[in-house]
Amino acid sequence: MTSAVTRRWRPRSLLQLVLLAFLVVMLPLAVLMIQAGQALSELSRLADVSARQAVEETRRARSLGALALEMERSARQYAVVEQESLLEIFDERLEEYRALLSQQRELLPDDPDVAALEAELDELAELPNLPLEAFTARLSDFQSFAQHTEAMRRATNQRIDERIEGIRTRAEAVRVRLWWQTAALVSASLVLMLLFTRLIIHPIRQLERRILGIGSVGGDTGRKLRPLKGPAELVALDERLDWLASRLDELEAQKQQFLRHMSHELKTPLASVREGSSLLADGVAGEVTPRQREILELIDASGHELQQLIEQLIDYNLLQHNRQLDIERLDVATVAKEVLAKHRLALDNKQMRVSCFDGPLTWALDRTATARILDNLISNAVAYGEDGGDLEIRARRYRDRLVIDVANSGEPIAEQDRARLFEAFFQGSVRRKGPLKGSGIGLSVAADCARLQHGRLALVDNDRLAVCFRLTLPHQVTTPQADHDADHEHPAPALAGAHARNDTP
């Protein structure tokens, strides 16, 4: 009986459960927000009205004080110079004072100073009609008038302070009430949140354990922990995970088969190429000239590097996740010239003028990763550079970083290609020169090698050469016995370039 009732009220889908949880949890908070909004709105309105009144009343009291001074000044000046215009000014200020005083009486209806000021105003209004001697004798009345004006100003400030204190007391009472309401309603919301979290999280944790079982190395992807009970969507997801587990087993088997076939298909012709170049170098087909031997050595070295790349491709996951840096202090100029030597024939064929910095310039870096960056950049220069153009490699060392520029003349890349320059398999709109078609991963590999060393590969602008890459490598920690070089060298003139291509043979 209980089980049947439970099934009737429990939501059958995750959406219903989440919506119900949201509404029930938000109900106490909504009540709290409404009450707090009403209280704050009332306090805000009261504070706004009080602030406006305080500003107006303070300004009026200050104006009354100023008018009293002007009345006394014009009266005393008239007693000296007997100029009728001064009496006119006196009458105008007196009427202004009378009007403001009537408004001030609304704030201080029972204040004795206000009543005394009204009586004194009537007496001061008689001054313009008195003879000069009597007028002069009555000037002493302004002293009492000024004292009552000052007393009225202080009474105004005191009334404003009392009003502000009342608002503060009321705000404190509202704050205490809101704290108690907040504590009660938030506690209720928390209890409801815990209840609905339990209803939602329990089946999700079952799915999590299921996913961990599928993703664990060497785990049994086909083993289910227990039948999942919960909303219909999560039950359907559990069934899809069963399908995914079986599909992953199939894909893993296909991947292993693909890697085995690819290893055989790539290594077999490569071994024949290397064996043929070795036989030619040994003189099996006849004596070879020094120049021919040099070419065969380059072919053999390139074949060896290609074999290493194939092996890294076969073990791609291991290379991506477990690649370790081999940091050592090297002469960067030596590394750059070794890479240049591999491209000597291609550079000679394009009749490019090569300029490379001289060493020694020692820095702590990973030889393999750095050489691969330079190799890809030089390959791009050969593929897209101008025939008979320039290739410049420059480096400069700072206290905390090493900067290497590889720049070449040629056609700049289109502006729309620059944003995707370092994306894998992206090839720009300009076609590469030569018989080989690139794969579009050269610059992506170079950028990954730079990031592996916590560095950065980017484009920079140059006024002379169209294409320039800048490799920035930070200071790397080596062994304590490593030699320390100078912290700073004057940098060579910076190369710059507008664009480059993301392609390698």
C-alpha positions as CSV (number, residue, x, y, z in Angstrom):
1,M,0.0,0.0,0.0
2,T,2.7,2.4,0.9
3,S,4.7,1.6,-2.2
4,A,1.7,2.3,-4.4
5,V,1.1,5.7,-2.7
6,T,4.8,6.6,-3.1
7,R,4.6,5.8,-6.8
8,R,1.6,8.0,-7.2
9,W,3.1,11.2,-5.7
10,R,6.7,10.8,-6.9
11,P,7.5,12.6,-10.2
12,R,8.2,10.1,-13.0
13,S,10.6,12.3,-14.9
14,L,13.7,14.3,-14.0
15,L,12.2,17.5,-15.3
16,Q,9.2,17.1,-13.1
17,L,11.4,16.4,-10.1
18,V,13.6,19.4,-10.8
19,L,10.8,21.8,-11.3
20,L,9.0,20.6,-8.2
21,A,12.2,20.9,-6.2
22,F,12.8,24.4,-7.6
23,L,9.3,25.6,-6.8
24,V,9.2,24.2,-3.2
25,V,12.7,25.4,-2.3
26,M,12.0,28.8,-3.8
27,L,8.7,29.3,-1.9
28,P,10.2,30.3,1.5
29,L,12.8,32.4,-0.3
30,A,10.1,34.1,-2.3
31,V,8.2,34.9,0.9
32,L,11.4,36.3,2.4
33,M,12.2,38.4,-0.6
34,I,8.6,39.9,-0.7
35,Q,8.8,40.8,3.0
36,A,12.3,42.2,2.7
37,G,11.3,44.1,-0.4
38,Q,8.3,45.7,1.3
39,A,10.3,46.6,4.4
40,L,13.2,48.1,2.4
41,S,10.8,49.9,0.1
42,E,9.1,51.6,3.1
43,L,12.4,52.5,4.7
44,S,13.7,53.8,1.4
45,R,10.6,56.0,0.9
46,L,10.8,57.3,4.5
47,A,14.5,58.0,4.2
48,D,14.0,59.8,0.8
49,V,11.2,62.0,2.2
50,S,13.1,62.8,5.3
51,A,16.3,63.6,3.4
52,R,14.4,65.9,1.1
53,Q,12.7,67.6,4.0
54,A,16.0,67.9,5.9
55,V,17.7,69.5,3.0
56,E,14.8,71.9,2.4
57,E,14.5,72.9,6.1
58,T,18.3,73.3,6.6
59,R,18.5,75.4,3.5
60,R,15.5,77.6,4.7
61,A,17.1,78.1,8.1
62,R,20.4,79.1,6.5
63,S,18.5,81.5,4.2
64,L,16.8,83.1,7.2
65,G,20.1,83.7,8.9
66,A,21.5,85.3,5.7
67,L,18.4,87.5,5.3
68,A,18.7,88.7,8.9
69,L,22.3,89.8,8.2
70,E,21.3,91.6,5.0
71,M,18.4,93.4,6.9
72,E,20.8,94.6,9.6
73,R,23.4,95.6,7.1
74,S,21.1,97.7,4.9
75,A,19.6,99.3,8.0
76,R,23.0,100.3,9.4
77,Q,24.1,101.6,6.0
78,Y,21.0,103.7,5.8
79,A,21.7,105.2,9.2
80,V,25.1,106.3,7.8
81,V,24.4,107.4,4.2
82,E,20.6,108.1,4.4
83,Q,20.0,106.5,0.9
84,E,16.4,105.6,0.2
85,S,17.3,102.6,-1.9
86,L,18.7,101.0,1.2
87,L,15.3,101.1,2.9
88,E,13.8,99.5,-0.2
89,I,16.3,96.6,0.1
90,F,15.5,96.4,3.8
91,D,11.7,96.1,3.1
92,E,12.4,93.4,0.4
93,R,14.5,91.3,2.7
94,L,12.0,91.7,5.6
95,E,9.1,90.4,3.4
96,E,11.3,87.5,2.2
97,Y,12.2,86.7,5.8
98,R,8.5,86.8,6.8
99,A,7.5,84.4,4.0
100,L,10.3,81.9,4.9
101,L,9.4,82.2,8.6
102,S,5.8,81.2,8.0
103,Q,7.0,78.1,6.3
104,Q,9.4,77.3,9.1
105,R,6.6,77.6,11.6
106,E,5.1,74.4,10.1
107,L,8.3,72.5,11.3
108,L,8.4,74.3,14.7
109,P,4.8,75.2,15.5
110,D,5.3,75.6,19.3
111,D,8.9,77.0,19.2
112,P,9.1,80.2,21.3
113,D,11.9,81.6,19.1
114,V,9.6,81.5,16.1
115,A,6.9,83.5,17.9
116,A,9.5,86.0,19.2
117,L,10.8,86.5,15.6
118,E,7.3,87.2,14.3
119,A,6.8,89.8,16.9
120,E,10.1,91.4,16.2
121,L,9.4,91.4,12.5
122,D,6.3,93.6,13.2
123,E,8.5,96.0,15.1
124,L,11.2,96.1,12.5
125,A,8.7,96.8,9.8
126,E,8.1,100.2,11.5
127,L,11.7,101.3,11.2
128,P,11.4,102.9,7.7
129,N,8.7,105.2,9.0
130,L,10.7,106.6,11.9
131,P,12.8,109.7,12.0
132,L,16.5,109.2,11.5
133,E,17.3,109.6,15.2
134,A,14.7,107.1,16.3
135,F,15.7,104.8,13.4
136,T,19.3,104.9,14.7
137,A,18.2,104.3,18.3
138,R,16.3,101.1,17.2
139,L,19.3,99.5,15.5
140,S,20.1,97.7,18.7
141,D,16.9,95.5,18.2
142,F,18.8,93.6,15.5
143,Q,21.0,91.9,18.2
144,S,18.0,90.2,19.8
145,F,16.6,89.4,16.3
146,A,19.9,87.7,15.3
147,Q,20.0,85.7,18.5
148,H,16.4,84.4,18.0
149,T,17.3,83.5,14.4
150,E,20.3,81.5,15.5
151,A,18.2,79.8,18.2
152,M,15.6,78.9,15.5
153,R,18.4,77.4,13.3
154,R,19.6,75.2,16.2
155,A,16.0,74.1,16.9
156,T,15.6,73.1,13.2
157,N,18.8,71.0,13.3
158,Q,17.7,69.3,16.5
159,R,14.3,68.5,15.0
160,I,16.1,67.0,11.9
161,D,18.4,64.9,14.2
162,E,15.4,63.6,16.1
163,R,13.7,62.6,12.8
164,I,16.9,60.8,11.6
165,E,17.2,59.0,14.9
166,G,13.6,57.8,14.6
167,I,14.3,56.4,11.1
168,R,17.4,54.7,12.5
169,T,15.5,53.1,15.3
170,R,12.8,51.9,12.9
171,A,15.5,50.5,10.5
172,E,17.1,48.6,13.3
173,A,13.8,47.0,14.3
174,V,13.2,46.0,10.7
175,R,16.7,44.6,10.4
176,V,16.2,42.4,13.5
177,R,12.9,41.1,12.2
178,L,14.4,40.4,8.8
179,W,17.3,38.4,10.4
180,W,14.8,36.2,12.2
181,Q,12.7,35.7,9.1
182,T,15.8,35.0,7.1
183,A,17.1,32.4,9.5
184,A,13.7,30.6,9.7
185,L,12.9,30.6,5.9
186,V,16.5,29.9,4.8
187,S,16.6,26.9,7.2
188,A,13.4,25.6,5.7
189,S,14.8,26.0,2.2
190,L,18.0,24.2,3.2
191,V,16.0,21.3,4.5
192,L,14.0,21.1,1.4
193,M,17.2,21.3,-0.7
194,L,18.7,18.4,1.1
195,L,15.6,16.3,0.6
196,F,15.3,16.9,-3.1
197,T,19.1,16.7,-3.6
198,R,18.9,13.2,-2.1
199,L,16.2,12.3,-4.6
200,I,18.2,13.6,-7.6
201,I,21.8,12.8,-6.6
202,H,21.3,9.2,-5.7
203,P,20.5,7.9,-9.2
204,I,23.1,10.3,-10.6
205,R,25.8,8.8,-8.4
206,Q,24.8,5.4,-9.7
207,L,25.4,6.7,-13.2
208,E,28.7,8.2,-12.1
209,R,29.9,4.8,-10.8
210,R,28.7,3.3,-14.1
211,I,30.7,5.9,-16.2
212,L,33.8,5.4,-14.0
213,G,33.6,1.7,-14.6
214,I,33.4,2.3,-18.4
215,G,36.2,4.8,-18.4
216,S,38.6,3.1,-16.0
217,V,41.7,1.6,-17.6
218,G,41.3,-2.2,-17.7
219,G,37.8,-2.0,-16.3
220,D,35.0,-4.2,-17.4
221,T,32.9,-1.9,-19.5
222,G,30.1,-4.4,-19.8
223,R,29.5,-4.9,-16.0
224,K,26.5,-3.1,-14.5
225,L,26.7,-2.4,-10.8
226,R,22.9,-2.6,-10.1
227,P,19.6,-1.7,-11.8
228,L,19.1,2.0,-11.7
229,K,15.9,3.3,-10.0
230,G,14.9,6.9,-10.5
231,P,13.4,9.4,-13.1
232,A,12.7,8.0,-16.5
233,E,15.4,10.1,-18.2
234,L,18.2,8.7,-16.0
235,V,16.9,5.1,-16.5
236,A,17.1,5.7,-20.3
237,L,20.6,7.2,-19.9
238,D,21.7,4.1,-18.0
239,E,20.5,2.0,-21.0
240,R,22.4,4.2,-23.4
241,L,25.5,3.7,-21.2
242,D,25.1,0.0,-21.8
243,W,25.1,0.6,-25.5
244,L,28.1,2.9,-25.2
245,A,30.1,0.4,-23.3
246,S,29.6,-2.2,-26.0
247,R,30.4,0.3,-28.7
248,L,33.6,1.4,-26.9
249,D,34.8,-2.2,-26.9
250,E,34.2,-2.4,-30.6
251,L,36.0,0.9,-31.3
252,E,39.0,-0.1,-29.1
253,A,39.4,-3.3,-31.1
254,Q,39.1,-1.3,-34.3
255,K,41.7,1.2,-33.1
256,Q,44.2,-1.5,-32.2
257,Q,43.7,-3.2,-35.6
258,F,44.1,0.2,-37.4
259,L,47.4,0.9,-35.5
260,R,48.8,-2.5,-36.4
261,H,47.9,-2.2,-40.0
262,M,49.2,1.4,-40.2
263,S,52.5,0.4,-38.6
264,H,53.0,-2.3,-41.1
265,E,51.9,-0.2,-44.1
266,L,54.1,2.8,-43.2
267,K,57.2,1.0,-41.9
268,T,57.5,-1.5,-44.7
269,P,58.1,1.0,-47.6
270,L,60.1,3.3,-45.3
271,A,62.4,0.4,-44.5
272,S,62.9,-0.2,-48.2
273,V,63.8,3.5,-48.7
274,R,66.3,3.4,-45.9
275,E,67.8,0.1,-47.0
276,G,68.1,1.4,-50.6
277,S,69.8,4.6,-49.5
278,S,72.2,2.6,-47.3
279,L,73.1,0.3,-50.2
280,L,73.8,3.3,-52.4
281,A,75.9,4.9,-49.7
282,D,77.9,1.6,-49.4
283,G,78.7,1.8,-53.1
284,V,76.7,-1.3,-54.1
285,A,75.5,0.4,-57.3
286,G,78.8,2.1,-58.0
287,E,81.1,4.6,-56.6
288,V,79.3,7.8,-55.3
289,T,80.7,11.3,-55.3
290,P,81.0,13.3,-52.1
291,R,78.0,15.4,-53.2
292,Q,75.9,12.3,-53.8
293,R,77.0,10.8,-50.4
294,E,75.9,14.0,-48.7
295,I,72.5,13.7,-50.4
296,L,72.2,10.1,-49.3
297,E,73.1,11.0,-45.8
298,L,70.3,13.6,-45.8
299,I,67.9,11.0,-47.1
300,D,68.9,8.5,-44.5
301,A,68.6,11.1,-41.7
302,S,65.2,12.2,-42.9
303,G,64.1,8.5,-43.1
304,H,65.2,8.0,-39.6
305,E,63.2,11.0,-38.4
306,L,60.2,9.9,-40.3
307,Q,60.4,6.5,-38.6
308,Q,60.4,8.3,-35.2
309,L,57.4,10.3,-36.2
310,I,55.5,7.2,-37.3
311,E,56.3,5.6,-33.9
312,Q,55.1,8.7,-32.1
313,L,51.9,8.7,-34.2
314,I,51.3,5.0,-33.3
315,D,51.7,5.7,-29.6
316,Y,49.8,9.0,-29.9
317,N,48.0,8.8,-26.6
318,L,51.2,8.1,-24.7
319,L,52.8,11.1,-26.4
320,Q,49.9,13.4,-25.5
321,H,49.5,12.5,-21.8
322,N,52.9,11.3,-20.6
323,R,55.3,13.4,-22.6
324,Q,58.1,14.5,-20.3
325,L,60.5,17.4,-20.8
326,D,64.2,16.7,-21.1
327,I,65.5,20.1,-20.1
328,E,69.3,20.7,-20.7
329,R,71.5,23.7,-21.3
330,L,72.3,23.9,-25.0
331,D,73.8,26.3,-27.4
332,V,70.7,27.5,-29.3
333,A,72.7,28.5,-32.3
334,T,74.0,25.0,-32.7
335,V,70.5,23.6,-32.6
336,A,69.3,26.1,-35.2
337,K,72.2,25.3,-37.5
338,E,71.7,21.6,-37.2
339,V,68.1,22.1,-38.3
340,L,69.1,24.4,-41.1
341,A,71.6,21.7,-42.4
342,K,68.7,19.3,-42.9
343,H,67.1,21.8,-45.3
344,R,70.3,22.8,-47.1
345,L,69.4,21.2,-50.4
346,A,65.9,22.7,-50.5
347,L,67.2,26.1,-49.6
348,D,69.9,25.9,-52.3
349,N,67.3,24.8,-54.8
350,K,65.2,27.9,-54.0
351,Q,68.4,30.1,-54.0
352,M,67.3,31.6,-50.7
353,R,69.7,33.8,-48.8
354,V,70.0,32.4,-45.2
355,S,71.1,34.4,-42.2
356,C,71.4,32.7,-38.8
357,F,72.6,34.1,-35.5
358,D,76.0,32.9,-34.2
359,G,76.6,31.3,-30.8
360,P,77.3,30.7,-28.1
361,L,73.9,31.4,-26.8
362,T,73.1,28.9,-24.1
363,W,69.6,28.3,-22.7
364,A,67.8,25.6,-20.8
365,L,65.4,23.9,-23.2
366,D,64.1,20.6,-24.6
367,R,66.3,19.8,-27.7
368,T,63.7,17.6,-29.5
369,A,60.8,20.0,-29.0
370,T,62.8,23.1,-29.9
371,A,64.3,21.5,-33.0
372,R,60.8,20.4,-34.1
373,I,59.6,24.0,-33.8
374,L,62.4,25.3,-35.9
375,D,62.1,22.5,-38.4
376,N,58.4,23.2,-39.1
377,L,59.0,27.0,-39.4
378,I,61.9,26.5,-41.8
379,S,59.8,24.0,-43.8
380,N,57.1,26.6,-44.1
381,A,59.6,29.2,-45.3
382,V,60.9,26.8,-47.9
383,A,57.4,25.8,-49.0
384,Y,55.9,29.4,-49.2
385,G,59.0,31.6,-49.3
386,E,60.0,33.7,-52.3
387,D,62.4,32.1,-54.8
388,G,65.7,33.9,-54.3
389,G,64.3,35.5,-51.2
390,D,65.6,35.9,-47.6
391,L,65.4,33.6,-44.6
392,E,66.5,35.0,-41.3
393,I,66.8,33.4,-37.9
394,R,67.6,35.6,-35.0
395,A,67.7,35.1,-31.2
396,R,68.1,37.3,-28.2
397,R,68.2,36.4,-24.5
398,Y,66.6,38.3,-21.6
399,R,66.7,37.7,-17.9
400,D,63.6,35.5,-17.9
401,R,63.0,34.5,-21.5
402,L,64.6,33.6,-24.8
403,V,63.1,35.0,-28.0
404,I,63.8,33.4,-31.4
405,D,62.5,35.0,-34.7
406,V,62.2,33.0,-37.9
407,A,61.3,35.3,-40.8
408,N,61.2,35.0,-44.6
409,S,60.3,37.1,-47.6
410,G,57.4,36.1,-49.7
411,E,53.7,36.6,-50.1
412,P,51.8,37.5,-46.9
413,I,48.9,35.3,-45.9
414,A,45.3,36.5,-46.3
415,E,43.9,38.3,-43.3
416,Q,41.0,35.8,-42.9
417,D,43.5,32.9,-42.4
418,R,45.4,34.4,-39.5
419,A,42.8,33.5,-36.8
420,R,43.1,29.8,-37.6
421,L,46.8,29.7,-38.2
422,F,47.7,27.3,-35.5
423,E,44.7,25.0,-35.9
424,A,45.5,21.4,-36.8
425,F,44.8,20.4,-40.5
426,F,44.1,24.0,-41.5
427,Q,45.6,25.1,-44.8
428,G,45.5,28.7,-45.9
429,S,44.1,30.0,-49.1
430,V,47.6,30.4,-50.7
431,R,48.9,27.2,-52.2
432,R,52.3,25.9,-51.2
433,K,55.1,25.7,-53.8
434,G,56.7,22.4,-54.8
435,P,55.4,18.9,-55.7
436,L,54.4,17.9,-52.1
437,K,51.1,18.6,-50.6
438,G,51.1,19.6,-47.0
439,S,49.0,18.1,-44.2
440,G,48.3,21.3,-42.4
441,I,49.6,20.2,-39.0
442,G,53.0,21.8,-39.0
443,L,52.2,25.0,-37.1
444,S,49.9,23.1,-34.8
445,V,52.7,20.7,-33.8
446,A,55.1,23.7,-33.4
447,A,52.6,25.5,-31.2
448,D,52.1,22.4,-29.1
449,C,55.9,22.0,-28.7
450,A,56.1,25.6,-27.5
451,R,53.3,25.1,-25.0
452,L,55.0,21.9,-23.8
453,Q,57.9,24.1,-22.7
454,H,55.5,26.7,-21.2
455,G,56.4,29.0,-24.1
456,R,54.5,30.6,-26.9
457,L,54.6,30.7,-30.7
458,A,53.0,33.7,-32.3
459,L,53.1,36.1,-35.3
460,V,54.7,39.5,-35.2
461,D,54.8,42.4,-37.6
462,N,57.8,43.4,-39.6
463,D,58.4,46.3,-42.0
464,R,60.9,44.4,-44.2
465,L,59.9,40.7,-44.3
466,A,56.4,39.4,-45.0
467,V,56.4,36.4,-42.7
468,C,57.8,36.2,-39.2
469,F,57.2,33.8,-36.3
470,R,58.4,34.6,-32.8
471,L,59.1,31.7,-30.4
472,T,59.3,32.8,-26.7
473,L,60.7,30.3,-24.2
474,P,60.7,31.1,-20.5
475,H,63.5,30.3,-18.1
476,Q,63.6,26.6,-17.2
477,V,65.1,25.1,-14.1
478,T,67.9,22.6,-14.7
479,T,70.3,20.8,-12.4
480,P,72.1,22.9,-9.7
481,Q,75.4,22.2,-11.4
482,A,74.3,23.9,-14.6
483,D,76.4,26.9,-15.7
484,H,74.8,30.3,-15.3
485,D,75.0,32.6,-18.3
486,A,74.6,36.4,-18.4
487,D,71.2,37.6,-17.4
488,H,70.8,40.1,-20.3
489,E,72.2,40.7,-23.8
490,H,71.4,43.6,-26.1
491,P,68.8,42.3,-28.5
492,A,69.4,42.3,-32.2
493,P,67.0,44.3,-34.3
494,A,63.6,42.6,-34.1
495,L,62.3,40.7,-37.1
496,A,58.6,41.0,-37.9
497,G,56.1,39.6,-40.2
498,A,52.5,39.8,-41.1
499,H,51.5,36.2,-41.8
500,A,52.6,32.6,-42.2
501,R,51.1,29.2,-43.4
502,N,50.1,26.3,-41.3
503,D,51.6,23.5,-43.4
504,T,54.5,21.1,-43.5
505,P,55.4,18.4,-46.0
